[in-house]
Amino acid sequence: MKILVSLCIGIFILSCSHISKVEPNGIELSRSIVKIQALSVSGKQSMGSGVVIAPNTIATNCHVTRTANRAYIIEEERLYPVLAQAAIPEFDVCILKIEPFTLPIATLAESEPLKIGDDITISGYPYALNLRTMGGKVVGLHPYDQDQIIEINAGFNHGASGGGVFNSSGKLIGLMTFMGQEKGVLHFFVIPASWLVMGLEKEFVPLRSFSARSFWEKGDFIKQLKN
């Protein structure tokens, strides 16, 4: 399988033939989703999404925050500065600590098995504008580093990176992270919730930029898919 991968850029992609309607609990799930603004030393801005996974703790992708020396969680009209970050750059997992706030905490589903065909709900901030939530399905499970990368048919892009993917029980199965293209067909990949648990165990340090790239950016995942 030859797949070209890229950072999440663009907007949510809607396809009536693939995407199911949003489940009634979609609105409730989306309450744990936040918008992230990251600023580099030069003032360059990047935007993404994140999920509340513990008190005052946000999970997102490192490619959202890795060039930043300042970052903020945007909730309604208020900015919450990021106080510290724990990172697993290889897995594209960054965990952010912020000052106390009151959004609900998502329940992680790291121990619950997934299968192809399972219903999912995704929620994030495409183009860093309004929150979007929609349904879809698991269409692939790709083993990687003793876990599996989840492929879904609900399309996402820039601004949605780090947003949540939930199972039919409303538990977080992972984060929207990257897309690939094969013969003109887009594929959408999710890193698993078990990696977020690993991120919580890392040391939190003041926010600073770093250059390390993730497994999918380095091509390791794509090499594995070709085998």
N, C-alpha and C positions, 0 to 999 in steps of 0.2 A: 504494500500500500504506500503510495507516494503522496504525502500530505505536506503542504506548505503551511507553516504556522505563523501567527502574528499576534501582537498585543491586541487587546480588545478595542477596536475603534469603530465608531459609527453609532447606530441606534439599535434598539431591540428589533429583531426581524420577525415579522408576523407571517405565518403561512397557515391558511385555514385547513390545508390537507394534513398538517402535522401537529398543530398546536391545539390543545383542548381548552375548554373554557376554564376560567379561574374558579377554584373551589371556594365554597362559602367561607372557609377559614383563612383565605388568602389575605384579607384585610387585617386580621389579627396577627398573622405571621409577619406582615410587613412592618409592624410596630417595632420590631427589633432591628430594623434596617436603618442605617444612617448614611449620610453623605460625607465624604472626606475631601478636604482641600489640603494639598501639600505644596509647600513653597521651597524652592532651592535657594542657595546663597545669592544667586544672581537675580532672584525674584521670579523665575519661571514657575508657572503653576501647573500642577496636574490634579485631576479630579478622579475620584473613584467612589466606591461604596464599601460598606463594612457591616458586620453583624455583631450585636451585643452578645457575648458568650459567657460573661461573668460580670460581677459588679464593677462598674466603671472600666470595663475592658472590652475592646473592639477587635475583632479579627478581620483582616483584609489581606490583599496580595502585596507582596513586597514591591512589585513593579509599580504600585501606586505611590509608595512613600520613599523608595530607596534613594532618590536624589534630594530629599528634603532635609532641611535643618529646622523647619517649622511646619507644623501641621495642625489642622483643626477639624473637629467633628462639628458638622452643621446640623442642628436640630431645630426646626422651625426658624425663628429669627435669631437664635443664639449660637455663638461660637464657643466650643469647648476646646481649649488648647491641649494638644497631646503632650503629656508630661514625660513619658518614657516608652521605649519600644523593645520588644523581644523578637528575634528574627531567626528563621531557618531559610536563608536565601535559596538553598538548593531546591526546596519544596515550594518556593514563592509564598511562604507563610510569614506574615508580620502581625504581631499582637500589640495593640496600642493601649496604654494606660492614660486615662483622662481624669479630670476632677469629678466629684460625685454628680450623677444625674439619675433620672428616674425611669428610663425606658425599660421595657420588659427584656428579660434574658432569654435567648433562644435555647431550647433543649437540644443537646447534641445526640446524634444517632450513630456514634462511631462503632457501636457493638451490634447494630442491627444489620442483617444481611440484605443485600440488594440483588435484584434480578432484572434482566432485560424485560421491558414492558411495564415496570412499576411506574405509577403516576408520580409526578413531581410538580412543585410550584416554585417558580423563581421570582426574586424580588430585588430590585436595585434601581439605580439612578442613571439611566442612559443619557448621554450628553450632559450629565450633571444638572438636569432639569427636574421634572416631576418624577416621583416614585412610580415605577411601573411593576405590576405583578401579573403573571400569567402562568398557565398550566402547560404541561408537556409530559414526556415520558423518558425513561432511561432506554437508550438504544444501543449502548455498548458498555462493556466493563473490561478495562485494559490493565492487566497486572503490571505493577511497578513498585520496586523496592518493598516487597512484602505487603503491599497494599494494592489498591486499584484506582486508576483514574476513571472517572465516570463520564461517559459521553451521553449527552441529552439532545433532544430535537427542538428544544425551546431556544431560539436564537438570542444572542446578546452581544454587546459590543462596548465601546468606550464609555466610561462612566459607570458601567455596570460591573466592572472588575471588582472582585471582593464582595459582591452581593450574594445573598443567600439562596441556596437550593434546598428545598424541604421535601420530605416524603409525605405520603398520604396521612400519616399520623401527626403531621405538623412538626416533626423533628428535623433539625438541620443535618443534611447529609454531606454538605460541602459548600465551597465557594465557586462561583463563576470565575474562570481564570483565563482561558485562552481559546482561540479558534484555529481551525486548519481548513485547508481547501484541497480537494482532490478532484481533478477533472471538472472543475467548475462547481462542485458541490461543497457547501460549507459544513464543517463539523464543529461541535461545541463541547468543550471539555471542562470538567469540574474537579478540583482537588478535594480529597476526602476529609471529613470531619475529624478523623483520627489524627491527622497532621496538625490540626488546630490544638488538640490536647497536648501534643508534643511541644507546640509553640508556647503553651502556658507554662511549661516546665523550664523554659530557657530563662536566662538572666535578663532582667529589664535594665536598660541603660538609656541615658539621655539620647534624644533623637539626633541622628547624624546621617549623612549620606554614605553610601557604600557602593561598590562597583560589581559585586558578585552577581552572577546571573543564575537563573533557575534551570532545572533539568530540561524543560521544554524549550527554553530559549537557546540552550547549548546544543540541542538536537538529539539528546540522549533518548528521549521518549519516541521521537520519530524513527530513530534507528531501530528501536525495539519493535515498533509496529511493522517495519519492513521485513523483519525476520520471521 
